[in-house]
Amino acid sequence: MRLAQALQPRSSVLYRFRFSVPPISLSNRKGVHTRPDHPISPDPLHGTAPEHDAWLVLHTTRPPSSWPSRIEASSPLLRELKRKLTPLKGTVTFAYSPEGGKAQATRDMETEFGWDEASPEAYAATLYRAGSSECVELTRVDASTDIRSLVSSTAKPPVTLPNDEVHFYVCTHGSRDCRCGDVGADVADTLREEVAKLPPSGRIRISEVAHVGGHVWAANVLVYPFGDWFGNIRPRDVPSLLSLFDPPPSSPLDYPSLTSHPLFRAHWRGRMGLSKDQQTQLYTESLPKEERAEVSTDSSQSYSIPFTTWDDHKVMVDAKPGQNLMEVAKAAGLPSIEGICGGQLECATCHVYLPPTTPVHPPTEAEEDMLEYAIGRKEGESRLGCQIQVTPELVEWFRREGKDIKLPRF
């Protein structure tokens, strides 16, 4: 279906509405605030948000407790939309939107395998784009939707939400990782409780989102249309998180008050529209001057890393300290390296082959699990490029030994 057709008639495709706190009783969810807590990851958070310039949210009224671990295995449309959005630096996921008819899908996601092809998937959706404080609401997204035109359009969308609305998305995908189901659900409930205490404004939406990557940092809270990602959030952090966006910043590109907030420094993962280097730079600039040297890197220094493609084409690729092999390969446009999950150990699309004697740390259990999905896995050689950091020692070893990093065909 062409975009022009999709916009006719207007009332059947795009519409504008304001959200209030969903009319959900906290008693509907068992064990509110009594779920087990989980240790907070000590790993640095800044720069861990996947790079993306667009985010498409498919709304479903099915609660997270009914979601399968890997929704993409049950949703052909999700797989198709990911395929279309990846070249556009976009991503897509499901969100539990209990606003009833406002976000009712034409055909809701099924939790079991097996699909009735005569009844294709279709969902209400929200599209966010980098550099815009507005978002586009669509009443129907299906396999025929012209995603490229929607994402790439520089013209103002015909119907958008006003830029004074704030949308909080909390990952509560418990079947994917219990930390999200426990801590994420507590944070989502607390958000609703705290917003209910505020004077009614209709400007805050709270949704529970499916897996976004980085469940080690649960609870993950994503704030749009600004595109800021926060990790390691606990219920006690919710009042501070709300205060950051009430009132919201005047522009998603200008955050003088947000970056100086202690919660930003402790919990910020990154922002839509920024590369990992830009995320790290923004975080570094938010720190007191005496602390900046601890997180800054010498971006002027560079190395050459040897790669060999599946068809035996050898190429030397520029790399910088602090990058990983996935980032290096993607920046150089090398084939077969996609890094769909953004380096969050949630896919195997940055699969590489390293010589068995390469001086790198052994794969973790999580990396081993993801390597099970790698096509053409080789025991003792297969690694995920996102887990291998560029270091002077590694560069020197490749030079001295005359070895290289080999890429699989797929």
ABEGO torsion letter per residue (X at the ends): XBAAAAAOBAAAABBBBBBBBBBBBAAABBGBGABBBBBBBABBABGABBBBABBBBBBBABBAAABBABAAAABAAAAAAAAAAAAAGBBBBBBBBAAEAAABBABBBBABBEBBAABBBBBBBBBBBBGBABBBBBABBBAABBAAAAAABABBBABBBBAABBBBBBBABAAABAAAAAAAAAAAAAAAAAAAABBBAGABBBBBBBBAEGAAAOBBBBBOAAGBBBBGBBAAAAAAAAAAAOBBBABAABBAAAAABAAAAAABAEBBGBBAAAAAAAAAAABBAAAAAAABBBAABBBBBBBBBAAGBBBBBBBBBGBBAAAAAAAAGBBGBAGAAGGAGABAAABBBBBAABBBBBBBAAAAAAAAABBGBBBGABBBAAABBBBAAAAAAAAAAGBBBBBBAX
